């Protein structure tokens, strides 16, 4: 376990070095500046914490998906055979990519917060409140990064990726398949509607901590026990995604992309 951790840290440093050499840093920085200019620049009205974390709660996960996708591209190359042939654990290889992606996103989030703090002070937020409201956001960044790794060609084959995506789509379908549509389906086949609702409920369960974490960041209220329970749920879900990704990566044949 200690050896795997050390290898993951070394691979993280190597991946970040490749990231800086690629010049990709400027793309992420451009996204940060664009987000600040469009949503968070001074407008003459006071900035409130709810607005800041509404923007940051979307900015973080989206950037996590983009950055993790790029890191996977760095890992999904023939050079990976050389790294893994030197007694490097597959799990460390995957976790190194995850760490690198998360560090990039956290640095960009820090830059965004610094821009806001220096130019457009948040009137109802102190340093401790800023840190607490960032906790569920940081966990969501990790969750989206881990899910992106899990759904990458490096980890899952095409069939399994489509299956997982179908499950996610079905979990989110409660917002689409509802109301009049469900009423019409119930008239045709009540059993089908019952099964559909049960499946939606079961599959949407893992998504609850993600959406609730987003709400916690916006509200900034940490006085309820359910808030801290949700942070634990987010952490557990993150470990589950990483565990599944690591298991799948260990089980499949190692075939990196030619390009």
N, C-alpha and C positions, 0 to 999 in steps of 0.2 A: 504493500500500500504506500509506504514512504517512497519507495523507488519509483512507483508510478507517478506520485505527486511531483517528484523532482524532474522526471522526464517531461511531464506536462508543462512545467514551468519553463524548462529549457526550450521546448518546442514552441511555447507561446512567444518567447523572445525571438526565436528564429522567424516565426510567422510575422510578427510585428515588423521585423527588419525588412522582410520581403514586401510587406504592405507599404512601408515608407519609401522603399526604392521604386515601387510601382507608380508613385504619385497619386494614388487613390485618395490619400489624405485630403487633397484639395477639393475633391468632389464632396466628401462628407462635410468639410468646412463650408463649402458653398451652400449646402442644404441648411446648415446651422444659421448662417447669415441670412438666407432667404426666409427662414422661419421667423427669425427675429424681426426682420424688416416688415414682413407682411402682418404678423400677429402680435408682436410684443414691443414694438418701438414706441417711444413716447408720443402720445396723441393729445396731450393737454388734460386728460382725465386720469384720475388715480388708477394705478394698477392694483388689482386684487388677486389674492392667492388662488381663488377659484378659476379665474381666467388663465393664469400662468400654468396651472397644472392640468387644465383642460387641453391646452396646447401641448404641453410636455408629455401628457399621457398618451397622445397620439404620435407625437414626434419620436419618442423613445422606441416603441415597438416597431414602427415603420423603418426607422434607421437600423434597428437590430436585424430585421429581415434582410435589408440591403447589404449591410456589412457582413453578416454571417454568410450570405450567399457568395460574397467575394472571397471570404476566407476559405470556404469550401472549395472554391475554384483554385486557390493556392494549394490546398491539400490534395485535390483530385488531379494530380499530375504524375507522370512516370517517375519523377524524382522521389516520390513517396516510397517507392520500392527500396531505394537506397537507405532511406531513413529507417524503415521498418526492418531491414535486413541486419541492422546493427543492434539487435536485441532490444528494440524499442517496443513497448507494449502498445497494442492497438488501441486500448482504452486511453492511454496517455496521448496518443496521436490525435484522437478525436477530441479529448478534453482540452488539448492545447489549442485547437482551432476555436473551440467554444470560448476559452479564456481570452484569446486574442480579439475575437469579435466583441465580446462584452466590454473589454477594456477600451476599445475604440469608441464604442457608443457612450460609455460613461465619461470619457474625456470630452466628447462632443456635447454631452448633456451639461457637463461642468462649464464648458465655454458659453453655452447658451445661458446658464444661470448667472455667470459672471457678467455677461453683457447686460442682462436685466438688472442685476444688482448695482452696476455702475451708472446706468443711464436712465433706468425707469423703475425706481424703488417701489417695492410691493408694500403697500401701506399697512396691511393686516397680517404681516408675516415676519417673525424674527428668525434668528439662525437655527434655534432648536426646532421650531415649527417647520422650517424649510427642510431640515434633515429628516424629521419624522414623516413628512408628506412625501419625501423622496423614496422612502423605504419600499412601499408597495410598487412604486413606479420602477425601481431598480429590479425588483423581483419579476415584474412583468417583462422587462427587457430580457432578463435571463430566460424566462419561459418562452418567449417568441424566438429567441436565438436557439434554444434547445430544440424547439419544435421544427425550426428550419433545418437544423442538422439532421433530425430524425427523418424528415421528408426529402432529404437530398439523395441524388443517385449514388452517392458514396456509401450510403447506409442501407437504403431499401431499394429493391428492384421495382420496376415499373408497376407490376401488378399490386404489390403491397402498398406503394405510394397512392395509387388510385383508390385502393380500399380504405386507407386511412383518411384520405381527402373526402371520400363519400361519407364516412362516419361523421366527420366534422361538419359537412354540409347538412347532414340529417340533424345533427345537434342544433345547428343554427336555423333550421327550417321552421321552428316554432314561430319565428317572427314573420315568416312568409306564408306558411300553410296554417291558416287560422281563420277565425270568424266565418264568413260566408262559405269559404272553401270547405272547411271542416263540416259545416252544417250540411252542405250538399253531399259530401262523402258519407256522412252519418246516415243520410236517407237511403243511400245506395247500399252501404255495408257498415253497420254499426261496429262489428267486430274489428274491421280494418282500422277504423278510427281509434278504437281503444288500444289496439296494438301500436299504432303510430304514436299516440300520445305517451304510452309507456316507454317506447324506445327513445323518443325525444327527451323525456325526463331523465332517463338513465344516462344518455350520451351527453346531455347538457350539464350534468353534474360537475365534471372536471372544469368546465368553462366558468362556473360561478365565481371561484376565487379570482380569476382574471378580471372579470367585470366589476366585482366588488372592490378589488384593489384599486381600480381606476376611480371608483366613487370615493374611496377613502382618501386618495391623494387630493381630490378636488375639495372635499369637505374639510380635511385637515383635523378631524375629530378622532382622538385616540383614547377617549375616556371609557369606551365600551369594551367589554371582554371579547365580543364577537370580532372586533377589529384585529386584536392580537391573534385570535384563533384563525382569522383569515390569512394573516402573515405566515402562520405555521402551515396552513393549507397550501399557500403559494409555494413555500419552500419544499414541501413534500411533493407537490406536483412537478416542480423543477427537477428534483432528484429522480422522480419516476420517468420523466422524459429523457433525461440523460442516461438513466439505467437501461431503458428500452433501446436507445440509440447505440449504446455501447454493446449491448447483447446482440443486436442485429448486425452490427459491424463485425463482431467476432465470429458470427455464424456464417456469413456469406463469403463467397469466393472474392479474393482481393483483385479487382480489375479497375485500374485507374484509367482515366481518359487519355487518349493519345495526344490531344492538343495540349 
